[in-house]
Amino acid sequence: MDDIDKELLNRIQSDFPVTSRPFLAIGNELGISETDVIERITRLKESGIIRRIGGNIVPTKLGFVSTLCAASVPENRVDEFADVVNQYPGVTHNYQRNHDMNMWFTFIAPSMQEIETHLDAISRQTGITGILNMPATRVFKIRAHFDLS
């Protein structure tokens, strides 16, 4: 990763340009071409440095509900479980923790009934039962920005 990659990562973490050509706007700010921005982002994504580029929304402002889920998954089935969970578009985060409940994920959907239906389906698909469903009662949004300069 060179200095331009670091500047690019700093730039795209917050206040992503909402224009018809955001990569051109970013390139203009950084003094590089739109094509260079796209190629760099593609490379950073393929190498796993960038996980995703997308907006963060407050689900309740759109009439959605959210929940944090936890499950106990045998170590040899973690990848399989994660693959099944990640098939659901309402899953925003999925991560492994060092705990008896070792797989945690967040879910948003139009209703809690839909989330419960998906959790039942995940249990049926994986054989993992007892997925803990902890609906959000109060949401705290933090602004995580990692300065790479």
C-alpha angles and dihedrals in degrees: 000000000000130000092269090054089052092049089048092051090048090050100048098047095079138018095017108196113261099210136115089260108031094163090056090052091049091047091052090052092049097039095244133109126270088243091053091051091051093046092049093048090048091051093046090049093047090050091052097246091114113047098182144338114219147110127283113224134183102241095209091058087063094044093258130130127222136203141183114228132195132189139180106235125177109248092242090057101045095102092046092049092047091050091054094045092048091058090075114087092213092064107102101171133018122178143158122241134192096248140092086265091055103167120064129177139167123228132193126188141150090264142013087238089062091050091049090049090052092047090052089050091049089052091050093047096047104027088232108136132185097047104180112232114200109178117209113255095173126018125213117191117199126192107230111191121168113204108214097180 
